[in-house]
Amino acid sequence: MKLTKLFSGVAILAFLFTSCSSDDNNEPIRPDNKDQIALGSILPIEGTYVFPHTPTMPLPFKFESNKITIIFEDKSNQTTAEDVYDVLSVYKNTSKDEIIKAVTKSKSTQEYKTFFFKDQKEESVLIHMDYSFPTQDEAIKSAYPTETKTTTKTITADNPHGNMKFGWLKLEKEEDKVQNMDKLKGVYGSEIIMKGGNPTAQYVFKINSDEDAFLFRANMGKGFGDSASFILKKVATDEAKGQLIYEVTGSTGYYEGRTGQYLTIYVKDISADGAKATFAIATKDGSNSVASSKGDVIGKTIEEAKAIKAPEASQVWENDMMNYAHKWMPTTRE
């Protein structure tokens, strides 16, 4: 059995996979296979999880149904490399620990590596990946880890790898990042609600323009035009979440009285050219309107506005003039 170093042979990162004999007391090969159950060949964990190896060199793990990719990303010199492991078979031990074992084969070294998973949560998972084997059979028969050591934070620079035994690494799930935020600019209108063949209402987002705004356009007896509005000043952005925080600097119509408050807008599904985007005005209690008559439904402070979460993906606007907030609203740039 070999004890394999965590980091790949990538010259730009100066990390090498090297092997040495194990000197621990955790027997690598079990005498029989009675303590594990075969689960097939599909990895039961998906998504990107990150270990904070160093501030400039986080270590993302991308888990897919059929492979595991370790991404070596050096932010200090903008370089990236990958190690890919094909998932061959998946097992679960029969003890109360419920540890998952994935037997994989490295695309670069052709060695067989075992990845163990436990304590999987929505926001994190523990992974153990200290050992590699020359044959698939040895990897299948490998013992489940008994050590309890967990590394949860950056490995110190003066002794970055120690004896190359990391035990359990705690990985934090990386949120899916909203793409093309830099393309978001212009006047974005929802589908126009029609009645009797005539335009009745529409919601409009003016983003990254000379004067940002949220507008309610309607035909109130004087033709189709702006009926109520928020005049907005952007005060905070979280591009990864697609969150835009605005101070309301002016309010008219149904929205009058909210000047000085803070509006939380989320955006997703931005097209590559920025011509289409899906917006949501988020509210504290899931209220479907931000009219002043609805009371305390948006932020009174910047921090309060930041804490308001986006609506669930299933909350989609249904061309309803009265129910538009806290729903995802597809728009097209004018």
C-alpha positions in Angstrom: 0.0 0.0 0.0 1.2 3.5 -0.8 0.7 6.7 1.0 0.2 9.3 -1.7 0.9 13.0 -1.3 -2.1 15.2 -1.7 -0.8 17.4 -4.4 -0.3 16.7 -8.1 2.8 16.8 -10.2 2.2 20.3 -11.5 5.4 22.3 -12.0 3.7 25.6 -11.8 2.5 24.8 -8.3 5.6 22.9 -7.1 3.5 20.1 -5.7 4.5 16.5 -6.4 2.7 13.2 -5.9 5.2 11.0 -4.2 4.8 7.7 -2.4 6.3 6.1 0.6 5.5 3.2 2.9 2.8 3.5 5.4 3.9 3.5 9.1 0.5 3.9 10.6 -1.5 1.3 12.5 -4.6 1.5 10.2 -4.3 -1.8 8.2 -4.8 -0.8 4.6 -6.3 -4.1 3.4 -9.2 -5.7 5.2 -9.2 -9.5 5.6 -12.7 -9.8 3.9 -15.3 -7.7 2.3 -18.2 -8.3 4.8 -18.2 -4.8 6.2 -19.1 -2.9 3.0 -22.0 -2.9 0.6 -21.6 -2.2 -3.1 -23.6 0.9 -4.3 -22.8 0.7 -8.0 -20.7 3.1 -10.0 -22.4 6.5 -9.5 -20.9 9.0 -7.0 -23.7 10.1 -4.6 -22.3 13.6 -4.2 -22.2 16.3 -6.7 -21.1 19.9 -6.8 -17.9 21.9 -6.2 -16.4 21.9 -2.6 -13.4 23.8 -1.6 -10.6 23.3 1.0 -8.8 26.6 1.9 -5.3 25.3 1.4 -3.8 28.8 1.3 -5.3 32.2 0.8 -4.0 32.5 -2.8 -4.3 28.8 -3.6 -7.7 27.3 -2.6 -8.2 23.6 -3.5 -11.6 23.0 -5.2 -12.9 19.5 -5.6 -15.5 19.0 -8.4 -17.6 16.0 -7.8 -19.6 14.5 -10.7 -21.5 11.3 -11.0 -18.6 9.6 -12.9 -15.5 11.5 -11.9 -13.7 13.6 -9.3 -11.6 16.6 -10.4 -9.1 18.3 -8.1 -8.5 21.8 -9.4 -5.1 23.4 -8.6 -5.7 27.1 -8.9 -3.0 29.6 -8.0 -4.6 33.1 -7.8 -1.2 34.8 -7.3 -0.1 34.0 -10.9 -3.5 33.2 -12.5 -2.6 29.6 -13.3 -4.9 26.5 -13.2 -4.3 22.7 -13.6 -6.4 19.7 -12.9 -6.1 16.1 -11.7 -9.0 13.9 -12.8 -10.1 10.6 -11.3 -12.6 8.3 -13.0 -15.1 6.7 -10.6 -15.1 2.9 -11.0 -17.2 1.7 -8.1 -18.8 3.0 -4.9 -19.3 1.3 -1.6 -20.7 2.0 1.9 -19.5 0.5 5.1 -22.0 -1.3 7.3 -21.1 0.5 10.5 -23.1 3.4 12.0 -20.5 5.8 10.5 -22.0 5.4 7.1 -18.8 6.2 5.3 -18.9 6.2 1.5 -15.9 4.9 -0.4 -15.3 5.7 -4.1 -12.7 3.6 -5.9 -11.2 5.7 -8.7 -8.4 5.6 -11.3 -6.2 8.5 -12.0 -6.1 9.7 -15.6 -2.5 10.9 -15.2 -0.8 8.2 -13.1 -3.1 5.2 -13.7 -3.0 4.4 -10.0 -6.1 3.5 -8.1 -7.1 6.0 -5.4 -9.7 5.7 -2.7 -11.8 8.7 -1.7 -13.9 8.4 1.5 -16.8 10.7 2.4 -18.7 11.2 5.6 -20.8 13.8 7.4 -22.2 15.1 4.2 -24.4 18.2 4.7 -25.8 20.8 2.3 -22.9 23.1 3.0 -20.0 20.8 3.6 -18.5 17.3 3.6 -15.5 15.5 5.1 -13.2 13.7 2.7 -10.3 11.3 3.2 -7.9 10.7 0.3 -4.6 9.7 1.8 -4.0 6.4 0.0 -3.5 5.1 -3.5 -2.9 1.5 -4.7 -1.3 -0.2 -7.7 -4.4 -2.4 -8.3 -8.1 -1.9 -8.4 -8.6 -5.0 -6.2 -6.5 -3.6 -3.4 -8.4 -0.3 -3.6 -11.8 -2.2 -3.3 -10.5 -4.1 -0.3 -9.0 -1.1 1.4 -9.9 -0.5 5.0 -12.2 2.3 6.0 -10.3 5.1 7.9 -10.3 4.8 11.7 -8.5 8.1 12.5 -10.5 11.0 13.8 -8.1 13.9 12.9 -9.9 16.6 10.8 -8.2 19.4 9.1 -10.6 22.3 8.7 -8.4 25.3 7.9 -5.3 26.4 6.0 -2.3 24.2 6.4 0.5 26.4 7.8 3.2 27.6 5.4 6.2 26.5 7.5 5.0 22.9 7.5 2.5 22.8 4.6 2.3 19.0 4.2 3.7 17.4 7.4 4.0 13.7 7.0 1.5 13.8 4.2 -1.2 12.2 6.3 -4.1 14.7 6.3 -6.8 12.5 7.8 -10.2 14.0 7.1 -10.3 17.3 5.2 -13.4 19.5 5.7 -14.6 20.8 2.4 -17.0 23.7 2.2 -19.5 23.7 -0.7 -19.0 26.5 -3.2 -22.1 28.3 -4.2 -22.9 28.3 -7.9 -21.7 31.7 -9.3 -23.9 33.8 -11.4 -22.3 34.2 -14.8 -22.1 37.2 -17.1 -22.8 39.8 -14.4 -20.4 42.1 -16.3 -22.9 42.0 -19.3 -25.8 43.3 -17.3 -26.5 46.8 -18.5 -29.6 48.6 -19.8 -33.4 48.6 -19.5 -34.9 45.2 -19.0 -38.6 44.7 -19.4 -40.9 41.8 -18.4 -43.4 40.4 -20.8 -46.2 42.9 -21.2 -49.5 41.9 -19.7 -52.2 42.3 -22.3 -56.0 42.8 -21.9 -58.3 43.0 -24.9 -55.4 43.2 -27.2 -54.0 46.3 -25.4 -51.0 46.6 -23.1 -52.1 46.7 -19.5 -49.0 46.3 -17.3 -45.2 45.6 -17.3 -42.3 45.6 -14.8 -39.0 47.2 -15.8 -35.5 47.1 -14.3 -33.0 49.8 -15.3 -29.6 48.4 -14.4 -26.2 50.0 -14.5 -27.7 52.9 -16.4 -27.4 56.7 -15.8 -30.2 56.3 -13.3 -31.1 52.8 -12.0 -34.8 52.2 -11.3 -37.6 49.7 -10.9 -40.7 50.8 -12.8 -44.3 49.7 -12.9 -45.7 50.6 -16.3 -49.4 50.5 -16.7 -52.4 52.0 -18.6 -54.1 54.0 -15.9 -56.5 55.9 -18.3 -53.8 58.2 -19.7 -52.1 55.7 -22.0 -49.4 53.1 -21.3 -46.5 54.5 -19.3 -44.7 54.7 -16.0 -47.2 54.5 -13.1 -45.0 53.8 -10.0 -41.3 53.8 -9.5 -38.3 53.3 -7.3 -35.3 55.5 -8.1 -32.3 53.5 -7.0 -28.6 54.0 -6.0 -26.5 50.8 -6.0 -24.7 50.4 -2.6 -23.6 46.8 -2.6 -23.1 43.9 -5.0 -22.4 40.2 -4.4 -21.6 39.0 -7.9 -21.3 35.3 -6.9 -24.9 35.3 -5.6 -26.2 37.7 -8.2 -27.3 40.0 -5.4 -27.8 43.8 -6.0 -28.5 46.1 -3.0 -30.0 49.5 -3.8 -30.8 52.5 -1.6 -34.2 53.9 -2.6 -33.5 57.5 -3.3 -37.0 58.3 -4.7 -40.4 56.5 -4.7 -43.6 57.3 -6.5 -47.1 55.9 -7.0 -47.7 52.6 -5.2 -44.2 52.7 -3.9 -44.3 56.2 -2.4 -43.0 56.3 1.2 -40.1 53.9 0.8 -37.4 56.5 0.1 -34.4 55.8 2.4 -35.1 52.0 2.5 -33.1 49.4 0.8 -34.2 47.1 -2.1 -32.7 43.6 -2.6 -32.7 42.4 -6.2 -31.3 39.1 -7.4 -30.5 38.2 -11.0 -29.7 34.9 -12.7 -29.7 33.4 -16.2 -27.9 36.3 -17.8 -27.3 35.6 -21.4 -23.8 35.8 -22.8 -24.5 39.1 -24.5 -26.5 40.4 -21.6 -29.7 40.7 -23.7 -31.8 38.5 -21.4 -31.8 38.2 -17.6 -34.1 36.9 -14.9 -34.7 39.2 -11.9 -36.3 38.8 -8.5 -37.1 41.5 -5.9 -36.6 39.7 -2.7 -38.7 40.4 0.4 -38.3 39.6 4.1 -41.4 37.5 4.4 -41.9 36.3 0.9 -44.4 39.1 0.2 -45.4 39.3 -3.5 -45.6 43.1 -3.5 -43.4 45.9 -2.3 -46.1 48.6 -2.4 -45.9 50.9 0.5 -49.1 49.5 1.9 -47.4 46.1 2.5 -45.4 47.5 5.4 -42.0 46.2 6.6 -41.1 43.9 3.6 -37.8 45.3 2.4 -34.5 46.3 4.2 -34.4 49.2 6.5 -30.5 49.0 6.5 -27.9 47.7 4.0 -27.1 44.8 6.3 -30.8 43.9 6.6 -31.2 44.0 2.8 -28.1 41.8 2.3 -29.6 39.2 4.7 -32.8 38.8 2.6 -32.6 35.5 0.7 -33.6 34.9 -2.9 -36.8 33.2 -3.7 -36.8 29.4 -4.4 -36.3 28.5 -8.0 -39.9 27.3 -8.2 -41.2 30.8 -7.4 -41.7 32.1 -11.0 -43.7 35.1 -12.0 -46.9 34.2 -13.8 -47.7 37.5 -15.5 -49.7 38.6 -12.5 -49.9 42.4 -12.1 -50.5 42.2 -8.4 -48.1 39.3 -7.5 -44.6 40.2 -8.8 -42.2 40.4 -5.9 -40.2 37.4 -4.5 -40.7 35.7 -7.8 -38.3 35.1 -10.6 -39.2 37.3 -13.6 -37.7 36.7 -17.0 -36.8 39.9 -18.9 -35.5 41.1 -22.2 -33.3 44.2 -22.8 -35.0 46.9 -24.7 
